[in-house]
């Protein structure tokens, strides 16, 4: 993990973080709304459980039932197209931004530099969640108890890491501003 963190610091400059921000904003403004509309058309009125913070295995099965065969196939397609790109986009933005800000705010020896791995963990749990939900949707109406019980565990962990990444980035910016202010006064 330290090697990955170091690599992220190595590739993360202000320019890279800015490009990642532009990609993130563009994706959020264009692709996310289009994907939400597409999902609503195929979901038969059911909400995607992985958009919630908490849900149960039974909720996942109920969604699979409500989606119907066409909706389940669309759900699986979305998990392995759009929902592969989306975690890559938010992780690129968050990991490079955190890396750049933290490398400016803290010493090269600081363990805080490992904070750039928080969004990577979010992405990992996002992929685990997608995998588990895909198993449930693809096997339905047959039960997939392991996957059905793991998906609701992976989802809140994913959200915890993703939301925490934004907090980590904000805290890094605050530290950077404080450090720059102190340097100006000195």
C-alpha positions as CSV (number, residue, x, y, z in Angstrom):
1,X,0.0,0.0,0.0
2,X,2.9,2.3,0.7
3,X,4.2,1.8,-2.8
4,X,0.8,2.8,-4.3
5,X,0.6,5.8,-2.0
6,X,4.1,6.9,-3.1
7,X,3.3,6.4,-6.8
8,X,0.2,8.5,-6.4
9,X,2.3,11.3,-4.8
10,X,4.8,11.0,-7.6
11,X,2.2,11.4,-10.4
12,X,0.1,14.1,-8.6
13,X,0.9,17.6,-9.5
14,X,-1.4,20.7,-9.4
15,X,-2.0,20.2,-13.1
16,X,-2.9,16.5,-12.7
17,X,-5.2,17.3,-9.8
18,X,-6.9,20.1,-11.9
19,X,-7.4,17.9,-14.9
20,X,-8.9,15.2,-12.6
21,X,-11.2,17.8,-11.1
22,X,-12.4,18.9,-14.6
23,X,-13.0,15.2,-15.5
24,X,-14.9,14.7,-12.2
25,X,-17.1,17.8,-12.7
26,X,-17.8,17.0,-16.3
27,X,-18.7,13.4,-15.5
28,X,-20.9,14.5,-12.6
29,X,-22.7,17.1,-14.7
30,X,-23.2,14.9,-17.8
31,X,-22.8,11.2,-17.3
32,X,-24.4,10.8,-13.9
33,X,-27.7,12.4,-14.8
34,X,-27.9,10.5,-18.0
35,X,-27.1,7.2,-16.2
36,X,-29.7,8.0,-13.5
37,X,-32.4,8.6,-16.2
38,X,-31.4,5.4,-18.0
39,X,-31.6,3.4,-14.7
40,X,-35.0,4.8,-13.8
41,X,-36.3,3.7,-17.2
42,X,-35.3,0.1,-16.7
43,X,-35.9,-0.3,-12.9
44,X,-39.7,-0.5,-12.9
45,X,-39.9,2.1,-10.2
46,X,-37.4,0.3,-7.8
47,X,-34.5,2.2,-6.4
48,X,-31.0,0.8,-6.8
49,X,-30.1,-0.5,-3.4
50,X,-26.4,0.4,-3.8
51,X,-27.4,4.1,-3.9
52,X,-28.6,3.8,-0.3
53,X,-26.3,3.8,2.7
54,X,-28.1,0.9,4.3
55,X,-30.1,-1.9,2.9
56,X,-30.6,-5.6,3.6
57,X,-30.2,-8.8,1.5
58,X,-34.0,-8.9,1.4
59,X,-34.1,-5.4,-0.1
60,X,-31.6,-6.5,-2.7
61,X,-33.9,-9.5,-3.6
62,X,-36.9,-7.2,-3.7
63,X,-35.1,-4.9,-6.1
64,X,-34.2,-7.9,-8.3
65,X,-37.8,-8.9,-8.4
66,X,-39.1,-5.4,-9.2
67,X,-36.4,-4.8,-11.8
68,X,-37.6,-7.8,-13.8
69,X,-35.4,-9.6,-16.3
70,X,-34.8,-6.6,-18.5
71,X,-34.1,-4.4,-15.5
72,X,-31.7,-6.9,-14.0
73,X,-29.8,-7.2,-17.2
74,X,-29.6,-3.4,-17.5
75,X,-28.4,-3.2,-13.9
76,X,-25.6,-5.7,-14.5
77,X,-24.6,-3.9,-17.7
78,X,-24.5,-0.6,-15.8
79,X,-22.4,-2.1,-13.0
80,X,-19.7,-3.2,-15.5
81,X,-19.7,-0.1,-17.8
82,X,-20.8,3.1,-16.1
83,X,-20.1,1.9,-12.6
84,X,-16.5,0.9,-13.5
85,X,-15.8,4.3,-14.9
86,X,-17.4,6.3,-12.1
87,X,-15.2,4.9,-9.3
88,X,-12.2,5.4,-11.5
89,X,-13.2,9.0,-12.1
90,X,-13.9,9.9,-8.4
91,X,-10.8,8.0,-7.3
92,X,-8.6,9.8,-9.8
93,X,-9.9,13.1,-8.6
94,X,-9.7,12.4,-4.9
95,X,-6.4,10.5,-4.8
96,X,-4.5,12.9,-7.0
97,X,-6.0,16.0,-5.2
98,X,-5.3,14.5,-1.7
99,X,-1.8,13.5,-2.8
100,X,-1.0,17.0,-4.2
101,X,-2.4,18.9,-1.2
102,X,-0.9,16.6,1.4
103,X,2.5,16.7,-0.2
104,X,2.4,20.5,0.1
105,X,1.0,20.5,3.6
106,X,3.1,17.8,5.3
107,X,6.7,16.5,5.4
108,X,7.8,13.7,3.1
109,X,8.1,11.5,6.2
110,X,4.6,12.1,7.5
111,X,2.4,9.0,7.8
112,X,-0.5,11.4,6.9
113,X,0.6,11.1,3.3
114,X,-1.0,7.7,3.3
115,X,-4.4,9.5,3.4
116,X,-4.3,9.4,-0.4
117,X,-5.3,5.7,-0.1
118,X,-8.7,6.5,1.5
119,X,-10.4,7.0,-2.0
120,X,-8.6,3.9,-3.3
121,X,-10.3,1.9,-0.5
122,X,-13.6,3.5,-1.5
123,X,-13.1,2.3,-5.0
124,X,-12.2,-1.2,-3.9
125,X,-15.3,-1.5,-1.8
126,X,-17.4,-0.1,-4.7
127,X,-16.1,-2.8,-7.0
128,X,-16.7,-5.5,-4.3
129,X,-20.3,-4.1,-3.9
130,X,-20.8,-4.2,-7.7
131,X,-19.5,-7.8,-7.8
132,X,-21.8,-9.0,-5.0
133,X,-24.9,-7.2,-6.4
134,X,-24.1,-8.6,-9.9
135,X,-24.1,-12.1,-8.5
136,X,-27.5,-11.6,-6.9
137,X,-29.0,-10.0,-10.0
138,X,-27.6,-12.6,-12.4
139,X,-28.7,-15.6,-10.3
140,X,-32.2,-14.3,-9.4
141,X,-34.6,-16.0,-8.8
142,X,-32.1,-18.4,-7.3
143,X,-30.6,-17.3,-4.0
144,X,-27.1,-16.1,-3.7
145,X,-26.9,-15.8,0.1
146,X,-23.2,-15.0,0.4
147,X,-23.3,-12.2,-2.2
148,X,-26.7,-11.0,-1.0
149,X,-25.3,-10.7,2.6
150,X,-22.0,-9.1,1.5
151,X,-23.4,-6.4,-0.7
152,X,-25.1,-4.6,2.1
153,X,-21.9,-4.7,4.1
154,X,-19.7,-3.4,1.2
155,X,-22.0,-0.5,0.5
156,X,-21.8,1.5,3.7
157,X,-18.0,0.8,3.8
158,X,-17.8,2.2,0.3
159,X,-19.7,5.3,1.2
160,X,-17.7,5.8,4.4
161,X,-14.4,5.8,2.5
162,X,-15.8,8.0,-0.4
163,X,-17.3,10.6,1.9
164,X,-14.3,10.5,4.2
165,X,-12.1,11.2,1.1
166,X,-13.8,14.5,0.7
167,X,-13.3,15.3,4.4
168,X,-9.6,14.3,4.1
169,X,-9.2,16.6,1.1
170,X,-10.9,19.5,2.9
171,X,-8.7,19.0,6.1
172,X,-5.6,18.9,3.9
173,X,-6.6,22.2,2.2
174,X,-7.1,23.8,5.7
175,X,-3.7,22.6,6.9
176,X,-2.1,23.9,3.6
177,X,-3.8,27.3,4.0
178,X,-2.7,27.5,7.7
179,X,0.9,26.6,6.8
180,X,1.0,29.1,3.9
181,X,-0.4,31.8,6.2
182,X,2.3,31.1,8.8
183,X,5.0,31.2,6.1
184,X,3.7,34.6,4.9
185,X,3.8,36.0,8.5
186,X,7.3,34.7,9.0
